[in-house]
């Protein structure tokens, strides 16, 4: 699984002109699911999102997590994060998980973030979404969580 996190002062997702998810201070998490990803990877990704220390403390150092600041996370599915651009000008998305699997795992990430006590909002899986954000910093971080090792 791959996530692009942006520290935001606000973010929202619209589908068909209607707002379907919005947050104030927190993180916009664009989440892509790769073929072969599983629930354990989704759980690890959610934990990393909740506890990543990228918000400033009183001294201005990135020392606080979204949970520490009482922020929220807007989770938006984005299969294009799995694009392979190594062969020409048209990206291949063959590394992305099938839609049913991706929808389940992106949903699991959102549920796990909420279960950790962090406010969560979501986009709408498979819809054409318009995402608006006010990037704070700007701070943008890429997270990757692979499959659990065997055994």
DSSP file (Angstrom, degrees, kcal/mol; ACC not computed):
  #  RESIDUE AA STRUCTURE BP1 BP2  ACC     N-H-->O    O-->H-N    N-H-->O    O-->H-N    TCO  KAPPA ALPHA  PHI   PSI    X-CA   Y-CA   Z-CA
    1    1 A X              0   0    0      0, 0.0   144,-2.7     0, 0.0     2,-0.4   0.000 360.0 360.0 360.0 147.1    0.0    0.0    0.0
    2    2 A X  E     -AB  32 144A   0     30,-2.6    30,-3.4   142,-0.2     2,-0.4  -0.990 360.0-175.6-130.9 137.5    1.2    3.5   -0.7
    3    3 A X  E     -AB  31 143A   0    140,-2.7   140,-3.1    -2,-0.4     2,-0.6  -0.998  16.3-154.5-134.1 138.9   -0.1    6.7    0.8
    4    4 A X  E     -AB  30 142A   0     26,-2.3    26,-2.6    -2,-0.4     2,-0.4  -0.965  21.2-161.6-107.2 118.7    0.8   10.3    0.1
    5    5 A X  E     -AB  29 141A   0    136,-3.5   136,-2.5    -2,-0.6     2,-0.5  -0.857   8.3-171.2-104.6 133.3    0.1   12.4    3.2
    6    6 A X  E     -AB  28 140A   0     22,-2.3    22,-2.5    -2,-0.4     2,-0.4  -0.991  23.0-131.8-123.1 126.8   -0.3   16.1    3.1
    7    7 A X  E     -A   27   0A   0    132,-2.3   129,-3.4    -2,-0.5   132,-0.4  -0.638  39.7-177.2 -73.9 126.3   -0.4   18.2    6.3
    8    8 A X  E     -AB  26 135A   0     18,-2.7    18,-2.3    -2,-0.4   127,-0.2  -0.891  45.0-152.8-130.0 154.2   -3.4   20.5    5.9
    9    9 A X  E    S-     0   0A   0    125,-2.5     2,-0.3     1,-0.4    16,-0.2   0.616  95.3  -8.2 -92.4 -18.2   -5.3   23.2    7.6
   10   10 A X  E     + B   0 134A   0    124,-0.8   124,-2.6    14,-0.1    -1,-0.4  -0.933  65.6 175.9-166.6 155.8   -8.4   22.1    5.8
   11   11 A X  E     -CB  23 133A   0     12,-1.9    12,-2.7    -2,-0.3     2,-0.3  -0.974   3.4-179.8-159.2 150.9   -9.3   19.6    3.0
   12   12 A X  E     -CB  22 132A   0    120,-2.6   120,-2.7    -2,-0.3     2,-0.4  -0.990  17.3-142.5-152.1 159.7  -12.5   18.4    1.3
   13   13 A X  E     -CB  21 131A   0      8,-2.8     7,-2.7    -2,-0.3     8,-1.3  -0.988  15.2-165.5-124.9 131.9  -13.8   16.1   -1.3
   14   14 A X  E     -CB  19 130A   0    116,-2.4   116,-2.4    -2,-0.4     2,-0.4  -0.927   5.6-170.9-115.7 143.4  -16.7   16.8   -3.7
   15   15 A X  E >  S-C   18   0A   0      3,-2.7     3,-1.7    -2,-0.4   114,-0.1  -0.988  80.1 -10.9-130.0 121.9  -18.5   14.3   -5.9
   16   16 A X  T 3  S-     0   0    0    112,-0.5     3,-0.1    -2,-0.4    -1,-0.1   0.825 130.3 -54.5  60.0  32.4  -21.0   15.7   -8.4
   17   17 A X  T 3  S+     0   0    0      1,-0.2     2,-0.4   113,-0.0    -1,-0.3   0.391 116.8 108.7  84.1  -3.5  -20.8   19.2   -6.8
   18   18 A X  E <  S-C   15   0A   0     -3,-1.7    -3,-2.7     2,-0.0     2,-0.4  -0.893  73.2-119.3-109.1 137.1  -21.6   17.9   -3.3
   19   19 A X  E     +C   14   0A   0     -2,-0.4    -5,-0.3    -5,-0.2     3,-0.1  -0.599  32.8 173.2 -72.3 123.9  -19.1   17.7   -0.4
   20   20 A X  E     +     0   0A   0     -7,-2.7   102,-0.4    -2,-0.4     2,-0.3   0.571  67.3  11.5-107.3 -14.9  -18.9   14.1    0.7
   21   21 A X  E     +C   13   0A   0     -8,-1.3    -8,-2.8   100,-0.1    -1,-0.4  -0.935  64.1 166.2-161.8 138.7  -16.0   14.5    3.2
   22   22 A X  E     -C   12   0A   0     -2,-0.3     2,-0.3   -10,-0.2   -10,-0.2  -0.994   6.1-178.0-154.0 152.6  -14.2   17.4    4.8
   23   23 A X  E     -C   11   0A   0    -12,-2.7   -12,-1.9    -2,-0.3     3,-0.1  -0.931  17.0-143.5-140.0 164.0  -11.8   18.0    7.7
   24   24 A X  S    S+     0   0    0      1,-0.3    48,-0.2    -2,-0.3   -14,-0.1   0.125  76.2   1.7 -98.7-136.8  -10.1   21.0    9.3
   25   25 A X  S    S+     0   0    0    -16,-0.2    47,-1.7    46,-0.1    -1,-0.3  -0.198 104.0  65.6 -55.6 131.4   -6.5   20.7   10.7
   26   26 A X  E    S-Ad   8  72A   0    -18,-2.3   -18,-2.7    45,-0.3     2,-0.4  -0.949  82.7 -36.0 161.3-136.9   -5.0   17.3   10.0
   27   27 A X  E     -Ad   7  73A   0     45,-2.4    47,-2.8    -2,-0.3     2,-0.6  -0.975  27.1-148.2-130.3 136.8   -3.9   15.1    7.1
   28   28 A X  E     -Ad   6  74A   0    -22,-2.5   -22,-2.3    -2,-0.4     2,-0.6  -0.932  24.5-163.5 -94.0 122.8   -5.1   14.4    3.6
   29   29 A X  E     -Ad   5  75A   0     45,-3.2    47,-2.9    -2,-0.6     2,-0.6  -0.921   9.2-165.7-115.1 107.0   -4.2   10.7    2.9
   30   30 A X  E     -Ad   4  76A   0    -26,-2.6   -26,-2.3    -2,-0.6     2,-0.5  -0.836  20.4-162.3 -87.8 119.8   -4.3    9.7   -0.7
   31   31 A X  E     -Ad   3  77A   0     45,-2.9    47,-3.4    -2,-0.6     2,-0.4  -0.916  15.5-174.3-119.6 125.8   -4.2    5.9   -0.5
   32   32 A X  E     -A    2   0A   0    -30,-3.4   -30,-2.6    -2,-0.5     2,-0.5  -0.940  12.8-149.4-115.5 139.8   -3.3    3.4   -3.3
   33   33 A X        -     0   0    0     -2,-0.4    64,-2.7   -32,-0.2     2,-0.2  -0.927  10.4-149.4-112.5 128.1   -3.6   -0.4   -2.9
   34   34 A X  B >   -F   96   0B   0     -2,-0.5     3,-2.3    62,-0.3    62,-0.3  -0.618  33.7 -89.7 -92.3 152.7   -1.3   -2.7   -4.8
   35   35 A X  T 3  S+     0   0    0     60,-2.9    -1,-0.1     1,-0.3    62,-0.1  -0.393 117.4  28.1 -55.3 133.2   -2.1   -6.2   -6.0
   36   36 A X  T 3  S+     0   0    0      1,-0.3    -1,-0.3    -2,-0.1    60,-0.1   0.266  86.1 135.5  94.1 -11.6   -1.3   -8.6   -3.1
   37   37 A X    <   -     0   0    0     -3,-2.3    -1,-0.3   110,-0.1     2,-0.2  -0.347  34.4-168.9 -66.4 154.1   -1.8   -6.1   -0.3
   38   38 A X     >  -     0   0    0    108,-0.1     4,-1.9    -3,-0.1     3,-0.3  -0.754  38.4 -84.3-137.2-178.9   -3.7   -7.4    2.7
   39   39 A X  H  > S+     0   0    0      1,-0.2     4,-2.5    -2,-0.2     5,-0.2   0.838 122.2  57.9 -60.0 -36.0   -5.5   -6.4    5.9
   40   40 A X  H  > S+     0   0    0      1,-0.2     4,-2.3     2,-0.2    -1,-0.2   0.900 106.2  49.2 -63.6 -39.7   -2.2   -6.4    7.9
   41   41 A X  H  > S+     0   0    0     -3,-0.3     4,-2.5     2,-0.2    -1,-0.2   0.903 110.5  51.3 -65.2 -40.0   -0.7   -3.9    5.5
   42   42 A X  H  X S+     0   0    0     -4,-1.9     4,-2.4     2,-0.2    -2,-0.2   0.912 110.4  48.8 -62.5 -42.4   -3.8   -1.7    5.8
   43   43 A X  H  X S+     0   0    0     -4,-2.5     4,-2.3     2,-0.2    -2,-0.2   0.906 112.1  48.1 -64.7 -41.9   -3.6   -1.9    9.6
   44   44 A X  H  X S+     0   0    0     -4,-2.3     4,-2.4     2,-0.2    -2,-0.2   0.899 111.5  50.7 -65.7 -39.6    0.1   -0.9    9.6
   45   45 A X  H  X S+     0   0    0     -4,-2.5     4,-2.5     2,-0.2    -2,-0.2   0.931 110.1  49.4 -64.0 -44.8   -0.6    2.0    7.2
   46   46 A X  H  X S+     0   0    0     -4,-2.4     4,-2.5     1,-0.2    -2,-0.2   0.921 111.3  49.7 -59.8 -44.1   -3.3    3.3    9.4
   47   47 A X  H  X S+     0   0    0     -4,-2.3     4,-2.0     1,-0.2    -1,-0.2   0.912 110.8  49.7 -62.0 -42.3   -1.1    3.1   12.5
   48   48 A X  H  X S+     0   0    0     -4,-2.4     4,-1.5     1,-0.2    -1,-0.2   0.907 111.1  49.6 -63.4 -41.3    1.7    4.9   10.6
   49   49 A X  H  < S+     0   0    0     -4,-2.5    17,-0.4     1,-0.2     3,-0.3   0.933 112.5  47.0 -62.7 -46.1   -0.7    7.7    9.6
   50   50 A X  H  < S+     0   0    0     -4,-2.5    17,-1.3     1,-0.2    18,-0.3   0.856 122.2  34.0 -64.3 -36.7   -2.1    8.1   13.1
   51   51 A X  H  < S+     0   0    0     -4,-2.0     2,-0.2    -5,-0.2    -1,-0.2   0.472  79.9 122.5-105.9  -2.4    1.4    8.2   14.8
   52   52 A X     <  -     0   0    0     -4,-1.5     2,-1.3    -3,-0.3    14,-0.5  -0.450  59.7-136.7 -63.6 125.7    3.6    9.9   12.2
   53   53 A X        +     0   0    0     -2,-0.2    12,-0.3     1,-0.2    -1,-0.1  -0.676  57.4 127.7 -92.2  91.0    5.1   13.0   13.9
   54   54 A X        +     0   0    0     -2,-1.3     2,-0.4    10,-0.9    -1,-0.2   0.200  43.6  93.1-129.4  14.3    4.8   15.8   11.3
   55   55 A X  E    S-G   64   0C   0      9,-2.6     9,-2.5    -3,-0.1     8,-1.9  -0.876  80.1-105.8-107.9 144.9    3.1   18.5   13.3
   56   56 A X  E     -G   62   0C   0     -2,-0.4     6,-0.2     6,-0.2     2,-0.1  -0.386  26.3-148.6 -73.2 142.4    5.1   21.2   15.1
   57   57 A X    >   -     0   0    0      4,-2.3     3,-2.0    -2,-0.1    -1,-0.1  -0.219  47.7 -76.5 -88.0-170.4    5.4   21.3   18.9
   58   58 A X  T 3  S+     0   0    0      1,-0.3    -2,-0.1     2,-0.1    -1,-0.0   0.751 134.9  53.7 -63.2 -23.5    5.7   24.5   20.9
   59   59 A X  T 3  S-     0   0    0      2,-0.1    -1,-0.3     0, 0.0     3,-0.1   0.422 119.7-109.8 -89.8   1.0    9.4   24.8   19.8
   60   60 A X  S <  S+     0   0    0     -3,-2.0     2,-0.3     1,-0.3    -2,-0.1   0.550  75.1 134.0  84.3   6.9    8.4   24.5   16.1
   61   61 A X        -     0   0    0      1,-0.1    -4,-2.3    -6,-0.0     2,-1.4  -0.694  69.7-108.8 -91.7 143.2    9.9   21.0   15.7
   62   62 A X  E    S+G   56   0C   0     -2,-0.3    -6,-0.2    -6,-0.2    -9,-0.1  -0.556  75.2 126.0 -68.7  95.5    8.0   18.2   13.9
   63   63 A X  E     +     0   0C   0     -8,-1.9     2,-0.3    -2,-1.4    -1,-0.2   0.385  44.8  77.8-135.9  -2.7    7.3   16.3   17.0
   64   64 A X  E     -G   55   0C   0     -9,-2.5    -9,-2.6    -3,-0.2   -10,-0.9  -0.874  61.0-142.0-120.6 148.7    3.5   15.7   17.2
   65   65 A X     >  -     0   0    0     -2,-0.3     4,-1.7   -12,-0.3     6,-0.2  -0.480  35.6-101.7 -96.8 171.7    1.2   13.3   15.4
   66   66 A X  T  4>S+     0   0    0    -14,-0.5     5,-2.4   -17,-0.4     4,-0.5   0.853 126.6  52.8 -61.3 -34.0   -2.3   14.0   14.1
   67   67 A X  T >45S+     0   0    0    -17,-1.3     3,-0.9     1,-0.2    -1,-0.2   0.908 105.8  53.8 -66.3 -41.5   -3.6   12.1   17.2
   68   68 A X  T 345S+     0   0    0    -18,-0.3    -2,-0.2     1,-0.2    -1,-0.2   0.844 111.9  43.5 -61.9 -35.0   -1.5   14.4   19.5
   69   69 A X  T 3<5S-     0   0    0     -4,-1.7    -1,-0.2   -44,-0.0    -2,-0.2   0.480 111.1-116.1 -92.4  -1.5   -3.0   17.6   18.0
   70   70 A X  T < 5 +     0   0    0     -3,-0.9    -3,-0.2    -4,-0.5    -2,-0.1   0.805  65.9 149.6  71.1  28.7   -6.6   16.3   18.0
   71   71 A X      < -     0   0    0     -5,-2.4    48,-0.9    -6,-0.2     2,-0.3  -0.129  38.7-125.8 -85.4-175.7   -6.6   16.6   14.2
   72   72 A X  E     -de  26 119A   0    -47,-1.7   -45,-2.4    46,-0.2     2,-0.4  -0.810   8.8-132.9-128.2 167.4   -8.5   14.5   11.6
   73   73 A X  E     -de  27 120A   0     46,-2.3    48,-2.4    -2,-0.3     2,-0.7  -0.992   4.5-154.6-126.7 130.5   -7.6   12.5    8.5
   74   74 A X  E     -de  28 121A   0    -47,-2.8   -45,-3.2    -2,-0.4     2,-0.5  -0.927  18.1-157.5-101.4 112.5   -9.4   12.7    5.1
   75   75 A X  E     +de  29 122A   0     46,-2.9    48,-1.8    -2,-0.7     2,-0.4  -0.817  13.5 179.4 -98.0 123.0   -8.8    9.3    3.4
   76   76 A X  E     -d   30   0A   0    -47,-2.9   -45,-2.9    -2,-0.5     2,-0.2  -0.986  26.1-128.7-127.9 122.8   -9.1    9.4   -0.4
   77   77 A X  E     +d   31   0A   0     -2,-0.4     2,-0.2   -47,-0.2   -45,-0.2  -0.468  30.8 173.6 -67.9 136.1   -8.7    6.3   -2.6
   78   78 A X    >   +     0   0    0    -47,-3.4     3,-1.6    -2,-0.2     4,-0.1  -0.675  16.9 178.0-150.6  90.6   -6.2    6.9   -5.4
   79   79 A X  G >  S+     0   0    0      1,-0.3     3,-2.2    -2,-0.2   -47,-0.1   0.738  75.9  77.9 -65.0 -21.8   -5.2    3.9   -7.6
   80   80 A X  G >  S+     0   0    0      1,-0.3     3,-1.6     2,-0.2    -1,-0.3   0.647  74.4  77.6 -66.5 -11.9   -3.0    6.2   -9.7
   81   81 A X  G <  S+     0   0    0     -3,-1.6    -1,-0.3     1,-0.3    -2,-0.2   0.694  89.9  57.6 -65.9 -16.8   -0.4    6.1   -7.0
   82   82 A X  G <  S+     0   0    0     -3,-2.2    13,-0.4    -4,-0.1    -1,-0.3   0.224  79.4 140.0 -96.1  13.7    0.5    2.7   -8.3
   83   83 A X    <   -     0   0    0     -3,-1.6     2,-0.6    10,-0.1    10,-0.2  -0.292  43.7-149.3 -61.8 137.4    1.2    4.0  -11.8
   84   84 A X  B     +H   92   0D   0      8,-2.7     8,-2.2     1,-0.1     3,-0.3  -0.951  21.5 171.1-106.9 115.1    4.2    2.5  -13.6
   85   85 A X        +     0   0    0     -2,-0.6     3,-0.2     6,-0.2    -1,-0.1   0.132  47.3 104.7-109.0  18.5    5.7    5.1  -15.9
   86   86 A X  S    S+     0   0    0      1,-0.2     2,-0.5     6,-0.1    -1,-0.2   0.636  74.5  56.9 -77.1 -13.0    8.8    3.2  -16.9
   87   87 A X  S    S-     0   0    0     -3,-0.3     3,-0.4     3,-0.2    -1,-0.2  -0.708 115.2 -56.2-124.6  81.0    7.5    2.2  -20.4
   88   88 A X  S    S-     0   0    0     -2,-0.5    -1,-0.1    -3,-0.2     0, 0.0  -0.463  81.2 -50.6  91.6-159.8    6.6    5.2  -22.5
   89   89 A X  S    S+     0   0    0     -2,-0.1     2,-0.6    -3,-0.1    -1,-0.2   0.504 109.4  77.5-102.1  -6.9    4.2    8.1  -21.9
   90   90 A X  S    S-     0   0    0     -3,-0.4    -3,-0.2    -6,-0.0    -1,-0.1  -0.919  80.7-129.2-107.4 117.4    1.0    6.2  -20.9
   91   91 A X        -     0   0    0     -2,-0.6     2,-0.4    -6,-0.1    -6,-0.2  -0.274  13.2-139.5 -65.0 147.9    1.1    4.9  -17.3
   92   92 A X  B     -H   84   0D   0     -8,-2.2    -8,-2.7     1,-0.1     3,-0.2  -0.880  12.5-169.7-103.3 140.2    0.2    1.3  -16.6
   93   93 A X    >   +     0   0    0     -2,-0.4     3,-1.7   -10,-0.2   -10,-0.1   0.057  50.4 118.4-115.1  23.7   -1.9    0.5  -13.6
   94   94 A X  T 3   +     0   0    0      1,-0.3    -1,-0.1   -10,-0.1   -11,-0.1   0.696  69.4  62.6 -66.0 -18.2   -1.4   -3.2  -13.6
   95   95 A X  T 3  S+     0   0    0    -13,-0.4   -60,-2.9    -3,-0.2    -1,-0.3   0.623  83.9 100.5 -80.7 -12.0    0.2   -3.1  -10.2
   96   96 A X  B <  S-F   34   0B   0     -3,-1.7   -62,-0.3   -62,-0.3     3,-0.1  -0.420  80.3-109.4 -74.6 148.9   -3.0   -1.8   -8.6
   97   97 A X        -     0   0    0    -64,-2.7   -62,-0.1     1,-0.1   -64,-0.1  -0.330  44.2 -86.3 -69.6 156.4   -5.3   -4.1   -6.7
   98   98 A X     >  -     0   0    0      1,-0.1     4,-2.6   -64,-0.1     3,-0.4  -0.320  46.1-106.9 -59.2 150.1   -8.6   -5.1   -8.2
   99   99 A X  H  > S+     0   0    0      1,-0.2     4,-2.9     2,-0.2     5,-0.2   0.852 117.0  52.8 -52.0 -43.1  -11.4   -2.5   -7.3
  100  100 A X  H  > S+     0   0    0      1,-0.2     4,-1.9     2,-0.2    -1,-0.2   0.911 113.4  44.0 -62.5 -41.6  -13.2   -4.8   -4.8
  101  101 A X  H  > S+     0   0    0     -3,-0.4     4,-2.5     2,-0.2     5,-0.2   0.924 114.2  49.7 -67.0 -45.1  -10.0   -5.4   -2.9
  102  102 A X  H  X S+     0   0    0     -4,-2.6     4,-2.7     1,-0.2     5,-0.3   0.916 110.1  50.4 -61.6 -43.5   -8.9   -1.8   -3.0
  103  103 A X  H  X S+     0   0    0     -4,-2.9     4,-2.1    -5,-0.2    -1,-0.2   0.923 111.8  48.3 -61.4 -43.6  -12.2   -0.6   -1.7
  104  104 A X  H  X S+     0   0    0     -4,-1.9     4,-1.9    -5,-0.2    -2,-0.2   0.927 115.2  43.7 -61.7 -45.7  -12.1   -3.0    1.2
  105  105 A X  H  X S+     0   0    0     -4,-2.5     4,-2.0     2,-0.2    -2,-0.2   0.865 112.3  50.4 -75.1 -35.8   -8.6   -2.1    2.2
  106  106 A X  H  X S+     0   0    0     -4,-2.7     4,-2.1    -5,-0.2    -1,-0.2   0.914 112.3  49.8 -64.7 -40.7   -9.0    1.7    1.8
  107  107 A X  H  X S+     0   0    0     -4,-2.1     4,-2.6    -5,-0.3    -2,-0.2   0.886 107.9  53.4 -61.4 -39.0  -12.1    1.3    4.0
  108  108 A X  H  X S+     0   0    0     -4,-1.9     4,-2.5     2,-0.2    -1,-0.2   0.886 106.3  52.6 -65.1 -38.5  -10.2   -0.7    6.5
  109  109 A X  H  X S+     0   0    0     -4,-2.0     4,-2.2     2,-0.2    -1,-0.2   0.945 111.2  47.1 -59.7 -47.8   -7.5    2.1    6.7
  110  110 A X  H  X S+     0   0    0     -4,-2.1     4,-2.2     1,-0.2    -2,-0.2   0.917 112.6  48.5 -61.9 -44.2  -10.3    4.6    7.4
  111  111 A X  H  X S+     0   0    0     -4,-2.6     4,-2.5     1,-0.2    -1,-0.2   0.911 111.2  50.4 -62.8 -42.5  -12.0    2.4   10.1
  112  112 A X  H  X S+     0   0    0     -4,-2.5     4,-1.1     2,-0.2    -1,-0.2   0.871 108.8  51.8 -65.9 -36.7   -8.6    1.8   11.8
  113  113 A X  H ><>S+     0   0    0     -4,-2.2     5,-1.6     2,-0.2     3,-0.5   0.940 112.4  46.0 -63.7 -45.8   -7.8    5.5   11.9
  114  114 A X  H ><5S+     0   0    0     -4,-2.2     3,-1.8     1,-0.2    -2,-0.2   0.887 108.3  56.1 -62.2 -39.6  -11.2    6.2   13.5
  115  115 A X  H 3<5S+     0   0    0     -4,-2.5    -1,-0.2     1,-0.3    -2,-0.2   0.745  99.2  62.0 -65.3 -23.2  -10.8    3.3   16.0
  116  116 A X  T <<5S-     0   0    0     -4,-1.1    -1,-0.3    -3,-0.5    -2,-0.2   0.416 125.3-102.7 -82.2   2.4   -7.5    4.9   17.1
  117  117 A X  T < 5S+     0   0    0     -3,-1.8     2,-0.4     1,-0.3    -3,-0.2   0.597  81.6 128.5  89.9  11.6   -9.6    7.9   18.2
  118  118 A X      < -     0   0    0     -5,-1.6    -1,-0.3     1,-0.0   -46,-0.2  -0.849  64.9-111.2-102.2 135.3   -8.7   10.2   15.3
  119  119 A X  E     -e   72   0A   0    -48,-0.9   -46,-2.3    -2,-0.4     2,-0.4  -0.372  41.0-168.9 -61.0 140.7  -11.5   11.9   13.4
  120  120 A X  E     +e   73   0A   0    -48,-0.2     2,-0.3   -46,-0.1   -46,-0.2  -0.996  17.4 177.4-139.5 140.8  -11.8   10.5    9.9
  121  121 A X  E     -e   74   0A   0    -48,-2.4   -46,-2.9    -2,-0.4     2,-0.3  -0.912  15.5-155.8-131.7 161.6  -13.7   11.5    6.7
  122  122 A X  E     -e   75   0A   0   -102,-0.4   -46,-0.2    -2,-0.3  -109,-0.2  -0.905  14.1-128.6-136.7 162.8  -13.5    9.8    3.3
  123  123 A X        -     0   0    0    -48,-1.8     2,-0.5    -2,-0.3    -1,-0.1  -0.036  47.4 -87.8 -84.5-159.7  -14.0   10.3   -0.3
  124  124 A X    >   -     0   0    0    -47,-0.1     3,-1.9  -110,-0.1  -103,-0.0  -0.966  41.9-119.5-121.9 115.7  -16.3    8.0   -2.4
  125  125 A X  T 3  S+     0   0    0     -2,-0.5     3,-0.1     1,-0.3   -47,-0.0  -0.221  92.4   6.0 -56.5 133.4  -14.6    5.0   -3.9
  126  126 A X  T 3  S+     0   0    0      1,-0.3    -1,-0.3   -49,-0.1     2,-0.2   0.349 101.7 119.0  79.4  -5.6  -14.6    4.8   -7.7
  127  127 A X  S <  S-     0   0    0     -3,-1.9     2,-0.8     1,-0.1    -1,-0.3  -0.514  77.1-103.8 -89.1 158.8  -16.2    8.2   -8.1
  128  128 A X        -     0   0    0     -2,-0.2  -112,-0.5    -3,-0.1     2,-0.4  -0.760  51.7-166.1 -77.1 114.0  -14.7   11.2   -9.9
  129  129 A X        -     0   0    0     -2,-0.8     2,-0.6  -114,-0.1  -114,-0.2  -0.818  23.3-150.7-110.6 144.1  -13.6   13.3   -7.0
  130  130 A X  E     -B   14   0A   0   -116,-2.4  -116,-2.4    -2,-0.4     2,-0.5  -0.963  20.9-162.8-109.8 114.1  -12.6   16.9   -6.7
  131  131 A X  E     -B   13   0A   0     -2,-0.6     2,-0.4  -118,-0.2  -118,-0.2  -0.861   7.7-174.5-104.1 127.1  -10.2   17.3   -3.8
  132  132 A X  E     +B   12   0A   0   -120,-2.7  -120,-2.6    -2,-0.5     2,-0.3  -0.944  11.2 165.3-118.6 141.9   -9.4   20.7   -2.4
  133  133 A X  E     -B   11   0A   0     -2,-0.4     2,-0.6  -122,-0.2  -122,-0.2  -0.995  37.8-139.4-152.2 156.2   -6.9   21.4    0.3
  134  134 A X  E     -B   10   0A   0   -124,-2.6  -125,-2.5    -2,-0.3  -124,-0.8  -0.939  33.5-144.1-114.2 103.3   -4.9   24.0    2.0
  135  135 A X  E     -B    8   0A   0     -2,-0.6     2,-0.8  -127,-0.2  -127,-0.3  -0.508   7.0-145.6 -72.7 130.8   -1.4   22.5    2.4
  136  136 A X  E    S-     0   0A   0   -129,-3.4     3,-0.2    -2,-0.3  -129,-0.2  -0.862  74.0 -13.5-102.9 105.3    0.2   23.5    5.7
  137  137 A X  E    S-     0   0A   0     -2,-0.8     2,-0.1     1,-0.3    -1,-0.1  -0.538 103.0 -91.9 138.9 -72.2    4.0   23.9    5.4
  138  138 A X  E    S+     0   0A   0   -131,-0.2     2,-0.4    -2,-0.1    -1,-0.3   0.551  73.0 169.0 -72.2 144.7    3.9   22.5    2.7
  139  139 A X  E     +     0   0A   0   -132,-0.4  -132,-2.3    -3,-0.2     2,-0.4  -0.987   2.6 168.7-127.4 120.3    4.5   19.1    4.2
  140  140 A X  E     -B    6   0A   0     -2,-0.4     2,-0.4  -134,-0.2  -134,-0.2  -0.997   6.6-178.4-134.9 128.0    4.1   16.0    2.0
  141  141 A X  E     -B    5   0A   0   -136,-2.5  -136,-3.5    -2,-0.4     2,-0.5  -0.970  17.5-144.8-129.0 139.7    5.2   12.5    3.0
  142  142 A X  E     -B    4   0A   0     -2,-0.4     2,-0.4  -138,-0.2  -138,-0.2  -0.921  18.2-170.3-104.9 127.8    5.1    9.2    1.1
  143  143 A X  E     -B    3   0A   0   -140,-3.1  -140,-2.7    -2,-0.5     2,-0.4  -0.917   2.8-168.7-114.4 143.3    4.4    6.1    3.2
  144  144 A X  E     -B    2   0A   0     -2,-0.4     2,-0.4  -142,-0.2  -142,-0.2  -0.999   6.2-178.4-132.7 134.6    4.7    2.5    1.9
  145  145 A X        -     0   0    0   -144,-2.7     3,-0.1    -2,-0.4     2,-0.1  -0.981  12.0-166.8-131.0 118.5    3.5   -0.7    3.6
  146  146 A X        -     0   0    0     -2,-0.4  -108,-0.1     1,-0.2     3,-0.1  -0.246  36.8 -65.3 -93.1-174.8    4.0   -4.0    1.9
  147  147 A X        -     0   0    0      1,-0.1    -1,-0.2    -2,-0.1  -110,-0.1  -0.318  60.5 -94.7 -67.3 153.7    2.7   -7.4    2.6
  148  148 A X        -     0   0    0      1,-0.1    -1,-0.1    -3,-0.1     3,-0.1  -0.406  45.7-104.9 -64.7 143.8    3.5   -9.1    5.9
  149  149 A X        -     0   0    0      1,-0.1    -1,-0.1    -3,-0.1     0, 0.0  -0.406  47.0 -91.8 -66.8 150.5    6.5  -11.5    5.7
  150  150 A X              0   0    0      1,-0.2    -1,-0.1    -3,-0.1    -3,-0.0  -0.242 360.0 360.0 -60.9 151.6    5.5  -15.2    5.6
  151  151 A X              0   0    0     -3,-0.1    -1,-0.2     0, 0.0    -2,-0.1   0.434 360.0 360.0  93.4 360.0    5.4  -17.0    8.9
